[in-house]
Amino acid sequence: MAATEEQTLIITEIFYSIQGEGSFAGEPCAFVRLTGCHLRCLWCDSEYSFFGGEKISLADILDRLRKFPTKNVEITGGEPLLQKNVYSLMNLLNDNGYKIMLETSGARSIEQVPAFVHIVMDLKAPGSGEVEKNIYSNLNYLKPSDDLKVVIRDEADFHWTEKLVKDKNIHAKLMRPPIVQPSFGEMEPAKLAELVKQSALPFRLGLQLHKYIYSPELTGV
Ligand code: SF4
C-alpha cells in the first residue's frame, strides 16, 4: 500500500459537488479531475484540464478526498486513462471503501479497468469532430451496470447514435438505456426530448445537472 500511495498523478482539480451526469446524477460526489486529453471535442467544457495541473501523490489525493462527507468519487478529466497510475488510484480508493465512477471518452482502452469501477463511457458522435477516435471494441468491455453516454449536438448526432446502439446491440448488453445528453447551449433539451420520445429504441435524456444548479461557466462544481 505504501508504495502505491507514493505514486503520483497530474491533477487539475479535486472538488466536492453534485453528480451531474450518468446513473448516479443527483447524488453528492467528490471529483478528481486528471490533467490531459488527446481529443479536442468541439463542444468540450473542460478545456482548462488540457494543460498544467499539479503533481499529487495518491496518499495526498486520498487525504483531500477524506475531507469531503461522501464515499462517492468520480475520476474524470480530460481523459483519465492517459495516466497509468490512475489504476493504482482506483485500487487505493476501492481499498478505502469508495464507490468509484470513471468518466472516459471511449478513445482509450477500458480493458484494464477493474470490475468494481462504474464506467460512464462518453462515446463521440460526429458533431464532436472526434468520431474517428472511438474504439468500438471498448463496448465489449462494458459491464451490464455501466453507462453509455453520447453528447448530441444536432439531429444527425441522434440518428447516428440510434444506428450505433442498434448495430452494436447495446440494449442487450446494458441494464439501462444509453444516455443522450444535449450539447449545452447548442441543442435544446426539449428538442432532444422529442427525439427520445419518437425513437423506436429506449434512451435516457441526460442533463448536466451541475450546469443548472450553478453558473454554467463555473469550474470545480
Ligand atoms: S474527451 Fe472530454 S475532456 Fe477531452 S476534449 Fe472531449 S469533452 Fe473535452
Residues whose N, C-alpha, C, O or C-beta is under 5 A from the ligand:
A	BS01	SF4	C37 L39 R40 C41 C44 S46 G77 G78 E79 S105
